[in-house]
Amino acid sequence: MSGGPSVRHAVSVSDWDDFVAVCYFGREGDWLDRCIRRAYLDMNRTLHGMSKLGELHSDWRTAMLRVLKDRLTILPGQHAWTQASFDAWHHESVDMLRKISSDHGFSSLSVGQAQKWINMTIKYAIALGERRMPGFHHVYGVAHVALDNVVLERLTGLGMSPLGCAWSRLDDYNRYMQCQQWVRDRFRDECPLEVEYQLWQADSGDAGEGGKQKEVNNG
């Protein structure tokens, strides 16, 4: 019995992968622009008081997007990021975001909000892969864990001291770094980004037994 004429497939696996990425990140701008805007949506609901800016909100957002992109474009250009050099870049980036925010009328941007925006953008850039975001793999091993409700709940469940406030209200960069250092010490032989991945996947249906077992092995 004939199976009929064969059909030539013009859409590749990478094309379908791009389709999923576009559905999540949109089409506007380059891939870094899209990562920054997507990460903004992960934290903007916590920007209480933003409505007071009124028509100036657009200027604020434009300035913030510009400075964050300027900072992030540094990452792919340097081939040897140490933990110390990345930590210094991160601290300076948080300080710059907060200063630009204040200069444009919103002085309430917290360390917690800035780190969420930065860290999620980097995580998205790495997840999109070298084909779309070349060079971001340079910080794969030194990038920070994005502190949010899910991650903090699971880290405190593993023994980390509670933050003492909502992640979006954290305003002490030293306290933020204490959390990063706790992850590094607790999971000494693992990449922090992969620890974060495991924490997120631990209770999801996509985690599988491997994800659950990994947390148990580190418990």
WOGIFEN-V386980 format. One record per pair of residues at least 6 apart in sequence whose ideal C-beta (glycine too) atoms are under 8 Angstrom apart, sorted by the first residue. I is the first residue (numbers start at 1). GAP is how many residues later the second one is. Records with the same first field share a line. If there is no record, write none. Layout:
I=GAP ; GAP
//
This chain:
14=117
21=107 ; 111
24=14
25=6 ; 9 ; 10 ; 12 ; 13 ; 99 ; 103
26=8 ; 11 ; 12
28=6 ; 9
29=8
31=94 ; 97 ; 101 ; 102
32=37 ; 40 ; 41 ; 89 ; 93 ; 101
33=32 ; 36
35=86 ; 89 ; 90 ; 93 ; 98
36=29 ; 32 ; 33 ; 36 ; 81 ; 85
37=28
38=82 ; 83 ; 86
39=77 ; 78 ; 79 ; 81 ; 82 ; 85
40=25 ; 77
42=74 ; 75 ; 78 ; 106
43=70 ; 73 ; 74 ; 77 ; 125
44=6
46=67 ; 120 ; 122
47=59 ; 61 ; 62 ; 66
48=60
49=57 ; 59
50=7 ; 56
51=6
53=7 ; 51 ; 52 ; 53
56=48 ; 49
59=45
60=41 ; 44 ; 45 ; 46
63=37 ; 40 ; 41
64=33 ; 36 ; 37 ; 40
67=29 ; 30 ; 33
68=25 ; 29 ; 49 ; 50 ; 53
71=18 ; 21 ; 22 ; 25 ; 47
72=46 ; 49 ; 50 ; 53
74=15
75=6 ; 14 ; 47 ; 60 ; 61 ; 63 ; 64
76=57 ; 58 ; 59 ; 60 ; 62
77=58
78=7 ; 60
79=59
80=58
81=8 ; 57 ; 58 ; 61
82=60
83=59
86=53 ; 56 ; 57 ; 58
87=55 ; 90 ; 93
90=25 ; 28 ; 54
91=82 ; 86
93=21 ; 25
94=17 ; 20 ; 21 ; 24 ; 79
97=12 ; 17 ; 20 ; 21
98=11 ; 12 ; 13 ; 16
101=6 ; 8
102=7
110=58 ; 59 ; 60 ; 61
111=59 ; 60 ; 61 ; 62 ; 65
112=35 ; 54 ; 55 ; 56 ; 57 ; 58 ; 59 ; 64
113=55
115=29 ; 31 ; 32 ; 55 ; 61
116=30 ; 31 ; 32 ; 51 ; 52
118=26
119=24 ; 25 ; 26 ; 27 ; 28
120=26
122=14 ; 17 ; 21 ; 22
123=20 ; 23 ; 70 ; 73
125=8 ; 11
126=7 ; 10 ; 11 ; 13 ; 14 ; 17 ; 67
130=6 ; 7
140=51 ; 53
141=50
143=49 ; 50
144=36 ; 48
145=6 ; 34 ; 35 ; 38 ; 47 ; 48 ; 50 ; 51
146=50
147=16 ; 20 ; 23 ; 29 ; 32
148=19
149=17 ; 18
150=49 ; 50
151=45 ; 48 ; 49
152=10 ; 11 ; 15 ; 27
154=45 ; 48
155=24 ; 27 ; 28 ; 44
156=6 ; 7
158=28 ; 60 ; 61
159=27
160=19 ; 22 ; 23 ; 26
161=21
163=7 ; 12 ; 16
164=11
170=6
180=12
183=9 ; 12
184=8
186=32
187=8 ; 31
190=28
198=13 ; 16 ; 17
199=16
201=6 ; 10
202=9 ; 10 ; 13
204=7
//
